[in-house]
Amino acid sequence: MEEYVLGFPLLWASVLAPLASGVVSGIYAESLGKRSQVLLTAASWLASLLFLAPAAAAALNGSIVVDPVWARVPGVGVFSMFLDSVGAVLALTVAAVSLLVALYSAPYMEHRFEEIGASGKSWGIYYLLYQLFTAGMLGSVLAGNGVLFYLFLELTLIPSALLIVLYGYGDRIRVGLIYLVWTHVGALLFLLGLFLAKAYDYYVPGAGYAVGAGGDRLLPLILVVLGLGMKSALAGLHLWLPYAHAEAPTPVSALLSPLLIGIGGYAMLRAGLGLFPEAWRELGMALFIWAVATMLYGGFLVLAQRDVKRLFAYSSISQMGYMLLGLAVANPLGEAGAMLHYVAHALGKAILFGVAGVFIVGLGTRKLEDLGGLLSRMPYTAAVSLLGFMLIAGLPPTLGLWSEVYLVFGFADWAKAYGPGVFVLLAAATAAAMTLTAVYSFLAFKNMFLGAPGPAHERASEVRVGGLLAPLLVMAVLGVVLFLVVGAIAGPMLETMKLVYS
């Protein structure tokens, strides 16, 4: 893999474009109308995608793309941005979903502002916070240094907490504080682990990947894993997630759930497996058990939910178990499967939270018992919902099938070393956890769109929600297209995993 230094700081520009847009929205909150705010935000993310495109193309072609603007910071390494095939796929996902959810926000937040009696300048405040939040996520994926990653991740924290406090549901101030405290503590634990190991860089321009820089000490790795486990809401560290994801304004839920928490899994690859490869493999079985427990725990709690947004929130806990499973087995197939699952979950869960917003705006409810029999009245909503469930359940023709195939193959390659008896036991647990996702997805779809009509059936219509459905349809199409062209992203990622993380 050859290093390719860009002639222009395109990676920094891809982050600065939405940041600049957000600042303009905030400064001119009163003078810019809704339409201008939406167009400005969408244009900034289109620009970001254009900035990323040439770098991502080079990365997917086998190069390591480095931004020319970087700085050596005494004591904490090199602050740089880089893209390899893994980062390219995740960065494009963050940018594309951020663009589509920004468009979804326009009709949804108009409804929400009417509910809470917000003033006209709320559009500027909303998109300011939205852009800071989403740009921070993109920056964290591009960061080549753990401290820079931390700074970008913390950039996401205050804006997302304020979005919950200002525009959320229920006891939104309390929920925002719970979210703020839990996830901030997680970030600090991550940072403390890096400090104890004296290892900060994932990739150094001109020198390459810093694989093994953290040594084989377990304590720093454990702190890193616990901190990122809080960010990812793995079982036992998940207590903040059902509150935050259920009570956040729905566009924010569609970003928190699939994009932000998955970045914790991405960082486990870079800062966990990458910096502490020997210690990581020592913890392999413990991490695998934690992954399967997370999948089962989140999945069973889904079955008990009667609120659509809480149902999807607990599903996100289960889905993070998939990512940890792929990383726990620490082989190229599993690692590639984990990163593919990030993309499949990002699209699938953004769709499903978007559908929850369709119910809120179009039907005035998010209670599962109010739904039922909606297929005939809301066929387009049902269609995108079905594809969303298929993405997270790993069913064709969606990308989720391939992420699950890679995860299963990676698991099998790892587990066979333990002998046939243990292999069968571990395989049964993994199969049960993955099957549970398909079961709760089928039951949720059935309760919403099939069976006896619920109380909301008579007022169900898609006349008012076309603006909400259009971005969801684009995400659903992307999920199918990526199923067809998976080799274009899976092949380069596998190669990177073999050369760097195996």
C-alpha positions as CSV (number, residue, x, y, z in Angstrom):
1,M,0.0,0.0,0.0
2,E,1.6,3.3,-1.2
3,E,1.1,6.6,0.6
4,Y,-0.5,9.3,-1.6
5,V,-0.3,12.9,-0.3
6,L,-3.1,15.1,-1.7
7,G,-2.1,18.3,-3.4
8,F,-4.9,20.2,-1.7
9,P,-6.4,19.6,1.9
10,L,-9.5,17.9,0.6
11,L,-10.0,15.9,3.8
12,W,-9.9,18.9,6.0
13,A,-12.2,20.7,3.5
14,S,-14.7,17.9,3.7
15,V,-15.1,18.6,7.4
16,L,-14.9,22.4,7.2
17,A,-17.6,22.7,4.6
18,P,-20.4,21.5,6.9
19,L,-18.8,23.3,9.8
20,A,-18.8,26.6,7.9
21,S,-22.4,26.0,6.8
22,G,-23.5,25.5,10.4
23,V,-21.8,28.7,11.5
24,V,-23.5,30.7,8.8
25,S,-26.9,29.1,9.8
26,G,-26.3,30.2,13.4
27,I,-25.1,33.7,12.6
28,Y,-28.0,34.4,10.2
29,A,-30.6,32.4,12.1
30,E,-33.2,35.1,11.9
31,S,-32.7,36.3,8.4
32,L,-32.3,33.0,6.6
33,G,-35.6,31.2,6.0
34,K,-36.2,27.4,6.2
35,R,-35.6,26.9,2.5
36,S,-32.3,28.7,2.5
37,Q,-31.1,26.8,5.6
38,V,-32.0,23.4,4.0
39,L,-30.3,24.3,0.7
40,L,-27.2,25.6,2.5
41,T,-26.9,22.5,4.6
42,A,-27.5,20.1,1.7
43,A,-25.0,22.0,-0.5
44,S,-22.3,21.7,2.2
45,W,-22.7,18.0,2.4
46,L,-22.7,17.7,-1.4
47,A,-19.5,19.6,-1.3
48,S,-18.1,17.4,1.4
49,L,-18.9,14.3,-0.8
50,L,-17.2,15.9,-3.8
51,F,-14.1,16.7,-1.7
52,L,-14.0,13.1,-0.4
53,A,-14.6,11.4,-3.8
54,P,-11.1,11.6,-5.3
55,A,-9.5,10.6,-2.0
56,A,-11.9,7.8,-1.4
57,A,-11.4,6.5,-5.0
58,A,-7.6,6.4,-4.5
59,A,-8.0,4.7,-1.1
60,L,-10.3,2.0,-2.6
61,N,-7.8,1.5,-5.3
62,G,-5.1,0.5,-2.7
63,S,-3.5,3.8,-1.7
64,I,-3.2,5.4,1.7
65,V,-4.4,9.0,1.2
66,V,-2.9,11.6,3.4
67,D,-4.0,15.2,3.7
68,P,-1.1,17.6,3.2
69,V,-2.0,19.7,6.2
70,W,-0.8,18.1,9.4
71,A,1.1,19.1,12.6
72,R,3.3,17.4,15.1
73,V,1.9,18.2,18.6
74,P,4.5,17.7,21.4
75,G,3.5,14.9,23.7
76,V,0.4,13.7,21.8
77,G,1.7,12.7,18.3
78,V,0.8,13.9,14.9
79,F,-2.5,15.5,14.2
80,S,-3.3,14.3,10.6
81,M,-6.1,13.1,8.5
82,F,-5.9,10.1,6.3
83,L,-8.0,7.7,4.3
84,D,-7.5,4.0,3.7
85,S,-10.1,1.7,2.3
86,V,-11.8,1.3,5.7
87,G,-11.9,5.0,6.4
88,A,-13.1,5.8,2.9
89,V,-16.2,3.5,3.2
90,L,-17.1,4.9,6.6
91,A,-16.5,8.6,5.7
92,L,-18.7,8.3,2.6
93,T,-21.4,6.7,4.7
94,V,-21.3,9.4,7.3
95,A,-21.5,12.1,4.6
96,A,-24.2,10.5,2.6
97,V,-26.5,9.7,5.6
98,S,-25.8,13.2,7.0
99,L,-27.0,14.7,3.7
100,L,-30.1,12.6,3.5
101,V,-31.1,13.1,7.1
102,A,-30.6,16.9,6.7
103,L,-33.2,16.8,3.9
104,Y,-35.5,14.6,6.1
105,S,-35.1,17.2,8.9
106,A,-36.9,19.9,6.9
107,P,-40.5,18.5,7.0
108,Y,-39.9,16.7,10.3
109,M,-38.6,19.6,12.3
110,E,-41.3,21.9,10.9
111,H,-43.8,19.6,12.5
112,R,-41.7,19.5,15.8
113,F,-41.3,23.3,15.9
114,E,-45.0,23.7,15.6
115,E,-45.5,21.2,18.5
116,I,-43.2,23.1,20.9
117,G,-44.0,26.6,19.6
118,A,-40.5,27.4,18.5
119,S,-39.6,30.7,16.9
120,G,-38.5,31.2,13.3
121,K,-34.8,31.4,14.2
122,S,-35.0,27.8,15.4
123,W,-34.1,26.7,11.9
124,G,-30.7,28.4,12.1
125,I,-30.0,27.0,15.6
126,Y,-31.1,23.5,14.6
127,Y,-28.9,23.4,11.6
128,L,-26.0,25.0,13.4
129,L,-26.1,22.2,16.0
130,Y,-26.8,19.6,13.3
131,Q,-23.7,20.6,11.3
132,L,-21.4,20.7,14.3
133,F,-22.6,17.2,15.3
134,T,-22.3,15.6,11.9
135,A,-19.0,17.3,10.9
136,G,-17.6,16.1,14.2
137,M,-18.5,12.5,13.2
138,L,-16.8,12.8,9.9
139,G,-13.7,14.3,11.4
140,S,-13.4,11.4,13.9
141,V,-13.4,8.9,11.0
142,L,-10.7,10.8,9.1
143,A,-8.5,11.4,12.2
144,G,-5.1,9.6,12.2
145,N,-4.5,10.3,15.8
146,G,-6.4,9.2,19.0
147,V,-6.3,12.7,20.6
148,L,-7.6,14.3,17.4
149,F,-10.2,11.6,17.2
150,Y,-11.2,12.5,20.8
151,L,-11.5,16.2,20.0
152,F,-13.8,15.5,17.0
153,L,-15.8,13.1,19.1
154,E,-16.2,15.6,21.8
155,L,-17.3,18.1,19.1
156,T,-20.3,15.9,18.5
157,L,-21.2,15.7,22.2
158,I,-22.4,19.2,23.1
159,P,-24.4,19.9,19.9
160,S,-26.2,16.5,20.0
161,A,-27.0,16.9,23.7
162,L,-28.4,20.4,23.0
163,L,-30.5,19.0,20.1
164,I,-32.0,16.6,22.6
165,V,-32.6,19.3,25.3
166,L,-34.0,21.9,22.9
167,Y,-36.1,19.7,20.6
168,G,-36.5,16.3,22.2
169,Y,-39.5,14.6,23.8
170,G,-40.4,13.6,27.4
171,D,-38.1,14.8,30.1
172,R,-35.6,16.0,27.6
173,I,-33.4,18.0,29.9
174,R,-32.8,15.0,32.1
175,V,-32.3,12.7,29.1
176,G,-29.8,15.2,27.6
177,L,-27.8,15.2,30.8
178,I,-27.8,11.4,31.1
179,Y,-26.5,11.2,27.5
180,L,-23.9,14.0,28.1
181,V,-22.4,12.4,31.3
182,W,-22.3,8.8,30.1
183,T,-20.7,9.5,26.8
184,H,-18.3,12.1,28.1
185,V,-17.1,9.6,30.7
186,G,-16.6,7.0,27.9
187,A,-14.5,9.5,25.9
188,L,-12.3,10.2,29.0
189,L,-11.7,6.6,29.7
190,F,-10.6,6.1,26.0
191,L,-8.2,9.1,26.4
192,L,-6.9,7.8,29.7
193,G,-6.1,4.4,28.1
194,L,-4.1,6.1,25.3
195,F,-2.2,8.2,27.9
196,L,-1.2,5.2,30.0
197,A,0.1,3.4,26.8
198,K,1.8,6.6,25.6
199,A,0.4,5.7,22.1
200,Y,-1.7,8.2,20.2
201,D,-1.2,7.8,16.5
202,Y,-3.0,5.3,14.3
203,Y,-1.2,6.5,11.2
204,V,1.8,8.8,10.8
205,P,2.4,10.5,7.5
206,G,5.6,9.3,5.9
207,A,6.0,6.5,8.5
208,G,2.9,4.4,8.2
209,Y,0.5,2.6,10.6
210,A,1.5,2.6,14.2
211,V,0.5,-1.1,14.7
212,G,1.4,-2.4,18.2
213,A,2.5,1.0,19.4
214,G,0.6,0.5,22.7
215,G,2.5,-2.6,23.6
216,D,0.9,-5.7,25.2
217,R,-0.3,-4.1,28.5
218,L,-3.9,-5.0,29.3
219,L,-4.9,-2.1,31.5
220,P,-4.6,0.7,28.8
221,L,-6.5,-1.6,26.4
222,I,-9.2,-2.3,28.9
223,L,-9.7,1.4,29.5
224,V,-9.9,2.0,25.7
225,V,-12.4,-0.8,25.3
226,L,-14.6,0.3,28.2
227,G,-14.6,3.9,27.0
228,L,-15.5,3.0,23.5
229,G,-18.0,0.4,24.8
230,M,-19.8,3.3,26.5
231,K,-19.9,5.2,23.2
232,S,-21.1,2.0,21.4
233,A,-23.7,1.2,24.2
234,L,-22.5,-2.4,24.6
235,A,-24.4,-4.5,27.1
236,G,-23.8,-3.2,30.7
237,L,-22.6,0.2,29.4
238,H,-25.8,0.9,27.4
239,L,-28.0,2.6,30.1
240,W,-28.0,6.0,28.4
241,L,-28.9,4.8,25.0
242,P,-32.7,3.9,25.3
243,Y,-33.3,7.3,26.8
244,A,-31.3,9.4,24.4
245,H,-32.3,7.6,21.2
246,A,-36.0,7.3,22.1
247,E,-36.4,10.9,23.3
248,A,-34.1,12.8,20.8
249,P,-35.9,14.5,17.9
250,T,-36.2,11.8,15.3
251,P,-33.6,13.1,12.8
252,V,-31.1,13.1,15.6
253,S,-32.1,9.6,16.6
254,A,-31.4,8.6,13.0
255,L,-27.8,9.9,13.4
256,L,-27.1,8.9,17.0
257,S,-28.1,5.3,16.5
258,P,-26.5,4.2,13.3
259,L,-23.7,6.6,12.8
260,L,-22.3,7.9,16.2
261,I,-22.4,4.7,18.2
262,G,-20.9,2.7,15.4
263,I,-17.9,5.0,15.4
264,G,-17.0,3.5,18.7
265,G,-16.6,0.2,16.9
266,Y,-14.5,1.8,14.2
267,A,-12.2,3.3,16.9
268,M,-11.8,-0.2,18.5
269,L,-10.3,-1.3,15.2
270,R,-7.9,1.6,15.0
271,A,-7.0,2.2,18.7
272,G,-7.8,-1.2,20.2
273,L,-6.8,-3.9,17.7
274,G,-4.4,-1.6,15.9
275,L,-2.4,-0.3,18.9
276,F,-2.7,-3.3,21.1
277,P,-2.9,-6.4,18.8
278,E,-1.4,-8.9,21.2
279,A,-3.4,-7.8,24.2
280,W,-6.5,-7.6,22.1
281,R,-6.2,-11.2,21.1
282,E,-5.7,-12.2,24.7
283,L,-9.1,-10.7,25.4
284,G,-10.6,-12.3,22.3
285,M,-12.9,-14.8,24.0
286,A,-14.1,-12.3,26.6
287,L,-14.8,-9.8,23.8
288,F,-16.7,-12.5,21.8
289,I,-18.8,-13.4,24.8
290,W,-19.6,-9.7,25.4
291,A,-20.5,-9.3,21.8
292,V,-23.0,-12.3,21.7
293,A,-24.4,-11.2,25.1
294,T,-25.0,-7.7,23.7
295,M,-26.7,-9.2,20.6
296,L,-29.0,-11.3,22.7
297,Y,-29.7,-8.8,25.5
298,G,-30.6,-6.0,23.0
299,G,-32.6,-8.4,20.9
300,F,-34.7,-9.7,23.7
301,L,-35.4,-6.2,25.0
302,V,-36.7,-5.3,21.6
303,L,-39.4,-7.9,21.9
304,A,-40.6,-6.2,25.1
305,Q,-41.0,-2.7,23.7
306,R,-44.3,-1.0,22.9
307,D,-42.9,2.3,21.8
308,V,-41.5,2.3,18.2
309,K,-38.5,4.5,18.9
310,R,-37.5,2.6,22.0
311,L,-37.8,-0.6,20.0
312,F,-35.3,0.7,17.4
313,A,-33.1,2.0,20.2
314,Y,-32.7,-1.4,21.8
315,S,-32.2,-2.9,18.4
316,S,-29.1,-0.6,18.0
317,I,-27.6,-2.1,21.2
318,S,-28.0,-5.6,19.6
319,Q,-26.5,-4.3,16.3
320,M,-23.4,-3.0,18.1
321,G,-22.8,-6.6,19.3
322,Y,-22.4,-7.6,15.6
323,M,-19.6,-5.1,15.2
324,L,-17.8,-6.2,18.3
325,L,-18.2,-9.9,17.2
326,G,-16.3,-9.1,14.0
327,L,-13.6,-7.3,15.9
328,A,-13.3,-9.9,18.6
329,V,-12.3,-12.7,16.2
330,A,-9.5,-10.4,15.0
331,N,-9.2,-11.8,11.5
332,P,-9.6,-10.0,8.1
333,L,-13.0,-11.6,7.3
334,G,-14.5,-10.7,10.7
335,E,-13.0,-7.2,10.7
336,A,-14.3,-6.5,7.2
337,G,-17.7,-7.8,8.2
338,A,-17.8,-5.4,11.2
339,M,-17.1,-2.4,9.0
340,L,-19.6,-3.6,6.4
341,H,-22.1,-3.9,9.2
342,Y,-21.5,-0.3,10.1
343,V,-22.7,0.7,6.6
344,A,-25.6,-1.7,6.6
345,H,-26.7,-0.6,10.0
346,A,-26.2,3.1,9.2
347,L,-28.6,2.8,6.3
348,G,-31.1,0.4,7.8
349,K,-31.5,2.1,11.2
350,A,-31.6,5.6,9.7
351,I,-34.5,4.3,7.5
352,L,-36.3,2.8,10.5
353,F,-36.0,5.8,12.8
354,G,-37.1,7.8,9.8
355,V,-40.2,5.6,9.6
356,A,-40.8,6.2,13.3
357,G,-40.9,9.9,12.3
358,V,-43.4,9.2,9.5
359,F,-45.7,7.7,12.2
360,I,-45.2,10.7,14.5
361,V,-45.9,13.3,11.8
362,G,-48.5,11.3,9.7
363,L,-50.4,9.4,12.4
364,G,-49.6,11.3,15.6
365,T,-48.4,8.3,17.4
366,R,-45.4,6.1,18.1
367,K,-47.2,3.4,20.1
368,L,-47.0,0.0,18.6
369,E,-50.5,-0.9,19.7
370,D,-51.9,2.0,17.6
371,L,-50.4,0.5,14.5
372,G,-51.3,-2.6,12.5
373,G,-52.7,-3.2,9.0
374,L,-51.0,-0.1,7.6
375,L,-49.7,-1.9,4.4
376,S,-52.8,-1.0,2.4
377,R,-52.8,2.7,3.5
378,M,-49.0,3.3,3.6
379,P,-47.5,1.0,1.0
380,Y,-44.3,3.2,0.4
381,T,-43.7,3.4,4.1
382,A,-44.0,-0.3,4.4
383,A,-41.6,-0.9,1.5
384,V,-38.8,1.2,2.9
385,S,-39.4,-0.2,6.3
386,L,-39.1,-3.7,5.0
387,L,-35.7,-2.8,3.3
388,G,-34.6,-1.2,6.6
389,F,-35.4,-4.4,8.5
390,M,-33.7,-6.5,5.8
391,L,-30.5,-4.4,6.1
392,I,-30.1,-4.9,9.8
393,A,-31.3,-8.6,9.7
394,G,-28.8,-9.5,6.9
395,L,-31.3,-10.5,4.2
396,P,-30.9,-10.2,0.5
397,P,-31.0,-8.1,-1.6
398,T,-29.4,-5.7,0.8
399,L,-25.8,-5.1,2.0
400,G,-26.7,-6.6,5.3
401,L,-26.5,-10.1,3.8
402,W,-22.8,-9.6,3.0
403,S,-21.8,-8.1,6.3
404,E,-23.4,-11.1,8.0
405,V,-21.7,-13.6,5.6
406,Y,-18.3,-12.0,6.4
407,L,-19.0,-12.1,10.1
408,V,-20.0,-15.7,10.0
409,F,-16.9,-16.7,8.0
410,G,-14.7,-14.7,10.3
411,F,-16.2,-16.3,13.3
412,A,-15.8,-19.8,11.9
413,D,-12.1,-19.2,11.0
414,W,-11.5,-18.1,14.6
415,A,-13.6,-20.6,16.5
416,K,-12.3,-23.7,14.8
417,A,-9.1,-23.4,16.7
418,Y,-11.0,-24.2,20.0
419,G,-12.0,-27.7,18.8
420,P,-15.3,-29.2,17.6
421,G,-17.0,-29.2,21.0
422,V,-16.4,-25.5,21.8
423,F,-17.0,-24.6,18.1
424,V,-20.5,-26.1,18.2
425,L,-21.3,-24.2,21.4
426,L,-20.0,-20.9,20.2
427,A,-21.7,-21.4,16.8
428,A,-25.1,-22.1,18.5
429,A,-24.8,-18.9,20.5
430,T,-23.9,-16.9,17.5
431,A,-26.7,-18.4,15.3
432,A,-29.2,-17.8,18.1
433,A,-28.2,-14.1,18.4
434,M,-28.3,-13.5,14.6
435,T,-31.6,-15.4,14.3
436,L,-33.1,-13.2,17.0
437,T,-32.6,-10.1,14.9
438,A,-34.6,-11.7,12.0
439,V,-37.3,-12.7,14.5
440,Y,-37.8,-9.3,16.1
441,S,-37.6,-7.6,12.7
442,F,-40.3,-9.8,11.3
443,L,-42.5,-9.3,14.4
444,A,-42.0,-5.5,14.4
445,F,-42.9,-5.3,10.7
446,K,-46.0,-7.6,11.2
447,N,-47.2,-5.5,14.1
448,M,-46.8,-2.2,12.2
449,F,-48.1,-3.1,8.7
450,L,-49.9,-6.5,8.7
451,G,-52.6,-8.1,10.9
452,A,-55.7,-6.4,12.2
453,P,-56.0,-2.7,11.7
454,G,-55.1,-0.6,14.8
455,P,-56.6,2.7,16.0
456,A,-54.4,4.7,13.7
457,H,-55.5,2.8,10.5
458,E,-58.4,5.1,9.6
459,R,-56.3,8.3,9.6
460,A,-53.3,6.6,7.9
461,S,-52.2,8.3,4.7
462,E,-49.0,9.2,2.9
463,V,-50.2,12.5,1.6
464,R,-48.5,14.5,4.2
465,V,-45.3,12.5,4.5
466,G,-43.8,12.4,1.0
467,G,-41.0,14.8,2.0
468,L,-40.1,12.4,4.8
469,L,-40.2,9.3,2.6
470,A,-38.0,10.5,-0.3
471,P,-34.7,10.5,1.6
472,L,-35.5,7.1,3.2
473,L,-36.2,5.7,-0.3
474,V,-32.7,6.9,-1.4
475,M,-31.1,5.1,1.5
476,A,-33.1,2.0,0.8
477,V,-31.9,2.0,-2.8
478,L,-28.3,2.5,-1.7
479,G,-28.6,-0.5,0.5
480,V,-29.6,-2.6,-2.5
481,V,-27.0,-1.1,-4.9
482,L,-24.3,-1.9,-2.4
483,F,-25.5,-5.5,-2.2
484,L,-24.8,-5.7,-6.0
485,V,-21.4,-4.0,-6.0
486,V,-20.1,-5.1,-2.6
487,G,-16.8,-6.3,-4.1
488,A,-15.9,-2.7,-4.8
489,I,-15.8,-1.9,-1.1
490,A,-15.3,-5.4,0.6
491,G,-12.3,-6.3,-1.5
492,P,-10.2,-3.3,-0.7
493,M,-11.2,-3.5,3.0
494,L,-10.2,-7.1,3.2
495,E,-6.8,-6.3,1.7
496,T,-6.3,-3.5,4.3
497,M,-7.2,-5.9,7.1
498,K,-4.8,-8.5,5.8
499,L,-1.9,-6.1,5.5
500,V,-2.4,-4.1,8.7
501,Y,-4.7,-5.7,11.2
502,S,-4.2,-9.5,10.9
